[in-house]
C-alpha cells in the first residue's frame, strides 16, 4: 500500500463526510444524515479510512480497495441506511439495484457495523494480493 493510495483513501472518506453534510437536517433527511454521519465517523475513528476507498451513491455509501472511482463489476461493500438504527450491508460486484447481490443483511446498527467489518475483510481477501495486515486484522475483528 503506497502513501499515495493512503492519502487518496483518507481523502475519499473526507469527501463522503462532506457529501453527508450537504443533506438538510429536516424531517426527510435528518434521521438518515445522523445515522450516515455516525457510521462514517466510526469508520474513520477505527482507521478504516487508511485501507479502503469510500464513495457514495444517491443514498448509500460504497467501499472498495480500488485506487480509482467508478466501479465496473468490481467487488465492493455497500451500506444503505434505514433510520432510525438499521444498516443494510451488501457485498457485491454490481450495482445493488439491478443485479442479485452476493451477500446481504439488514441489521441493527451495532450488529450491522460488525457485519460491515466482516465484509471488508472478505473484500480485502478477494481484491488485494497482499495478506491482511495485522493492524487491519485487529481493526476488523
Residue frames relative to the residue before (quaternion, step in Angstrom):
aa qw qx qy qz dx dy dz
X 1.0000 0.0000 0.0000 0.0000 0.00 0.00 0.00
X 0.2905 -0.7937 0.5156 0.1409 3.55 -0.59 1.16
X 0.6275 -0.5250 0.4028 0.4105 3.60 -1.20 0.36
X 0.6166 0.5421 -0.3479 0.4526 3.61 1.04 -0.70
X 0.6332 0.5232 -0.3314 0.4642 3.57 0.97 -0.85
X 0.6768 0.4884 -0.3015 0.4609 3.60 0.86 -0.91
X 0.6236 0.5230 -0.3459 0.4668 3.61 0.98 -0.74
X 0.6789 0.4959 -0.2865 0.4595 3.56 0.96 -0.88
X 0.6531 0.4955 -0.3346 0.4647 3.59 0.97 -0.74
X 0.6313 0.5167 -0.3318 0.4737 3.60 0.96 -0.80
X 0.6610 0.5074 -0.3039 0.4618 3.58 0.92 -0.91
X 0.6321 0.5377 -0.3454 0.4382 3.61 1.02 -0.70
X 0.6491 0.4912 -0.3211 0.4840 3.61 1.02 -0.71
X 0.6143 0.5309 -0.3425 0.4727 3.58 1.09 -0.68
X 0.6498 0.5110 -0.3140 0.4670 3.59 1.00 -0.81
X 0.6468 0.4977 -0.3217 0.4800 3.60 1.00 -0.76
X 0.6056 0.5432 -0.3508 0.4638 3.59 1.04 -0.72
X 0.6644 0.4888 -0.2956 0.4819 3.59 0.92 -0.89
X 0.6141 0.5497 -0.3366 0.4555 3.60 1.04 -0.77
X 0.6544 0.5099 -0.3082 0.4655 3.59 0.89 -0.94
X 0.6798 0.5122 -0.2934 0.4353 3.58 0.92 -0.90
X 0.5641 0.6041 -0.3892 0.4067 3.62 1.19 -0.32
X 0.6039 0.5638 -0.3633 0.4306 3.58 1.15 -0.51
X 0.4984 -0.6732 0.4533 0.3049 3.59 -1.01 0.74
X 0.4208 -0.6534 0.5633 0.2806 3.55 -1.28 0.44
X 0.3533 0.7361 -0.5008 0.2873 3.56 0.54 1.17
X 0.7422 -0.4148 0.2755 0.4485 3.59 -1.26 -0.05
X 0.6550 0.5080 -0.3210 0.4581 3.62 1.13 -0.49
X 0.8322 0.2448 -0.0760 0.4917 3.58 0.84 -0.98
X 0.4779 0.7222 -0.4216 0.2689 3.60 1.16 -0.39
X 0.6989 0.4563 -0.2820 0.4730 3.60 0.83 -0.96
X 0.6290 0.5236 -0.3335 0.4680 3.61 1.02 -0.80
X 0.6708 0.5132 -0.2943 0.4472 3.55 0.88 -1.01
X 0.6438 0.5256 -0.3239 0.4520 3.59 0.94 -0.84
X 0.6877 0.4734 -0.2815 0.4730 3.60 0.91 -0.90
X 0.6564 0.5020 -0.3116 0.4691 3.61 0.94 -0.87
X 0.6386 0.5254 -0.3161 0.4650 3.58 0.99 -0.84
X 0.6439 0.5206 -0.3117 0.4661 3.58 0.93 -0.93
X 0.6638 0.5233 -0.2981 0.4436 3.57 0.93 -0.95
X 0.7087 0.4551 -0.2767 0.4627 3.59 0.73 -1.02
X 0.6372 0.5225 -0.3321 0.4590 3.60 1.02 -0.72
X 0.6415 0.5140 -0.3336 0.4615 3.59 0.99 -0.76
X 0.6438 0.5232 -0.3181 0.4589 3.58 0.98 -0.82
X 0.6563 0.4970 -0.3031 0.4800 3.57 1.00 -0.84
X 0.6719 0.5028 -0.3141 0.4439 3.59 0.86 -0.90
X 0.6548 0.4921 -0.3139 0.4801 3.60 1.13 -0.54
X 0.4975 -0.6621 0.4248 0.3656 3.57 1.20 -0.47
X 0.3589 0.7499 -0.4876 0.2666 3.60 1.22 0.27
X 0.5826 0.5967 -0.3595 0.4186 3.57 1.21 -0.47
X 0.5807 0.5742 -0.3723 0.4410 3.60 1.26 -0.15
X 0.7800 0.3698 -0.1452 0.4835 3.58 1.22 -0.55
X 0.7936 0.2624 -0.1080 0.5382 3.59 1.08 -0.67
X 0.4024 -0.6800 0.5606 0.2478 3.56 -1.11 0.76
X 0.2050 -0.7581 0.6089 0.1116 3.56 -1.06 0.84
X 0.0425 0.7714 -0.6342 0.0307 3.53 -1.17 0.65
X 0.2956 -0.7682 0.5376 0.1829 3.55 -1.23 0.01
X 0.2879 -0.6598 0.6599 0.2153 3.46 -1.38 0.49
X 0.7842 -0.2827 0.1998 0.5150 3.58 -1.12 -0.39
X 0.8316 -0.0031 0.0505 0.5531 3.60 0.78 -1.01
X 0.6833 0.4150 -0.2940 0.5237 3.55 1.18 0.47
X 0.3811 -0.7069 0.5516 0.2253 3.54 -1.31 0.39
X 0.2062 -0.7716 0.5957 0.0844 3.53 -1.14 0.78
X 0.0910 -0.7889 0.6070 0.0306 3.56 -1.06 0.77
X 0.0578 0.7931 -0.6013 0.0788 3.56 -0.96 0.92
X 0.4471 -0.6477 0.5353 0.3066 3.52 -1.37 0.01
X 0.4303 0.7293 -0.4377 0.3022 3.57 1.26 0.17
X 0.4021 -0.6995 0.5321 0.2567 3.54 -1.24 0.41
X 0.7200 0.3645 -0.2439 0.5379 3.59 1.25 0.33
X 0.4869 -0.6165 0.5284 0.3219 3.53 -1.33 0.31
X 0.7100 0.4764 -0.3185 0.4093 3.55 -1.28 0.16
X 0.0577 -0.8350 0.5472 0.0010 3.56 0.38 1.21
X 0.0432 -0.7804 0.6237 -0.0100 3.56 -0.91 0.98
X 0.7976 -0.2712 0.1362 0.5213 3.57 -0.10 1.27
X 0.4634 0.6471 -0.4560 0.3981 3.55 1.03 0.86
X 0.5968 -0.5970 0.3861 0.3720 3.60 -0.97 0.74
X 0.1075 0.7662 -0.6260 0.0976 3.51 -1.12 0.83
X 0.2971 -0.6829 0.6243 0.2359 3.50 -1.37 0.25
X 0.1363 -0.7865 0.6009 0.0405 3.54 -0.83 1.07
X 0.1286 -0.7727 0.6185 0.0619 3.55 -1.05 0.84
X 0.0913 -0.7604 0.6428 0.0167 3.53 -0.88 1.09
X 0.2984 -0.7796 0.5330 0.1382 3.55 -0.86 1.00
X 0.0910 -0.7661 0.6359 0.0198 3.53 -0.94 1.02
X 0.2254 -0.7915 0.5516 0.1359 3.57 0.03 1.26
X 0.5417 -0.0736 -0.8348 -0.0647 1.61 -2.14 1.12
X 0.8687 0.0569 0.0326 0.4909 3.61 0.82 -0.77
X 0.5714 0.5902 -0.4045 0.4018 3.62 0.97 0.69
X 0.1899 -0.7543 0.6198 0.1036 3.51 -1.23 0.67
X 0.1960 -0.7148 0.6569 0.1380 3.53 -1.07 0.81
X 0.1045 -0.8048 0.5843 -0.0016 3.56 -0.53 1.25
X 0.0235 -0.8122 0.5814 -0.0414 3.56 -0.72 1.09
X 0.1345 -0.7308 0.6636 0.0864 3.56 -0.99 0.92
X 0.2047 0.7886 -0.5492 0.1857 3.58 -0.63 1.11
X 0.3831 -0.6882 0.5592 0.2585 3.52 -1.38 0.00
X 0.7464 0.3230 -0.1864 0.5512 3.58 1.27 -0.03
X 0.7110 -0.4095 0.3434 0.4571 3.54 -1.34 0.09
X 0.4849 -0.7183 0.4177 0.2727 3.56 -0.75 1.01
X 0.6791 0.5127 -0.2997 0.4316 3.61 1.12 -0.44
X 0.7740 0.3955 -0.1848 0.4587 3.59 1.10 -0.51
X 0.7713 0.2680 -0.1491 0.5577 3.60 1.22 -0.14
X 0.5865 -0.5420 0.4563 0.3925 3.55 -1.29 0.22
X 0.3508 -0.7405 0.5393 0.1945 3.54 -0.90 0.96
X 0.5400 -0.6486 0.4378 0.3099 3.56 -1.08 0.73
X 0.7879 -0.0317 0.0737 0.6106 3.55 0.99 -0.85
X 0.0954 0.8058 -0.5738 0.1108 3.57 -0.79 0.98
X 0.0748 0.7828 -0.6159 0.0466 3.55 -1.08 0.76
X 0.2057 -0.7282 0.6396 0.1353 3.54 -1.28 0.51
X 0.0924 0.8237 -0.5395 0.1481 3.55 -0.45 1.26
X 0.5906 -0.5112 0.4583 0.4240 3.57 -1.26 0.28
X 0.7143 -0.4986 0.2790 0.4042 3.58 -1.13 0.69
X 0.6863 0.5006 -0.3095 0.4273 3.62 0.68 -1.06
X 0.6997 0.4258 -0.2625 0.5100 3.58 0.93 -0.86
X 0.6312 0.5624 -0.3204 0.4275 3.56 1.07 -0.77
X 0.6572 0.4945 -0.3282 0.4646 3.58 0.94 -0.78
X 0.6191 0.5235 -0.3391 0.4772 3.60 1.08 -0.66
X 0.6472 0.5013 -0.3120 0.4821 3.59 0.99 -0.80
X 0.5966 0.5614 -0.3451 0.4580 3.58 1.08 -0.74
X 0.6740 0.4894 -0.2979 0.4663 3.59 0.87 -0.93
X 0.6344 0.5149 -0.3358 0.4686 3.62 0.99 -0.72
X 0.6457 0.5087 -0.3142 0.4750 3.57 1.04 -0.76
X 0.6223 0.5264 -0.3437 0.4664 3.60 1.05 -0.67
X 0.6187 0.5316 -0.3385 0.4691 3.57 1.05 -0.74
X 0.6526 0.4977 -0.3008 0.4857 3.58 0.95 -0.87
X 0.6304 0.5393 -0.3238 0.4549 3.59 1.00 -0.84
X 0.6439 0.5223 -0.3211 0.4577 3.58 0.91 -0.93
X 0.6754 0.5101 -0.2894 0.4471 3.56 0.82 -1.04
X 0.7052 0.4726 -0.2619 0.4590 3.59 1.01 -0.82
X 0.8153 0.3282 -0.1252 0.4603 3.59 1.05 -0.65
X 0.7288 0.3757 -0.2291 0.5246 3.61 1.16 -0.38
X 0.4296 -0.7297 0.4722 0.2449 3.56 -0.80 0.99
X 0.6283 0.5164 -0.3349 0.4758 3.60 1.20 -0.46
X 0.5265 -0.6033 0.4737 0.3668 3.60 -1.11 0.54
X 0.6498 -0.5011 0.4009 0.4074 3.53 -1.26 0.41
X 0.4054 -0.7065 0.5129 0.2711 3.64 -0.65 1.01
X 0.6192 -0.5731 0.3834 0.3756 3.59 -1.06 0.73
X 0.6433 0.5232 -0.3346 0.4477 3.60 0.91 -0.84
X 0.6756 0.4762 -0.2950 0.4794 3.60 0.93 -0.86
X 0.5961 0.5577 -0.3592 0.4524 3.59 1.01 -0.74
X 0.6656 0.4887 -0.3048 0.4745 3.60 0.95 -0.82
X 0.6423 0.5297 -0.3217 0.4510 3.61 1.00 -0.80
X 0.7396 0.4297 -0.2193 0.4693 3.55 1.02 -0.84
X 0.5844 0.5907 -0.3853 0.4015 3.61 1.19 -0.14
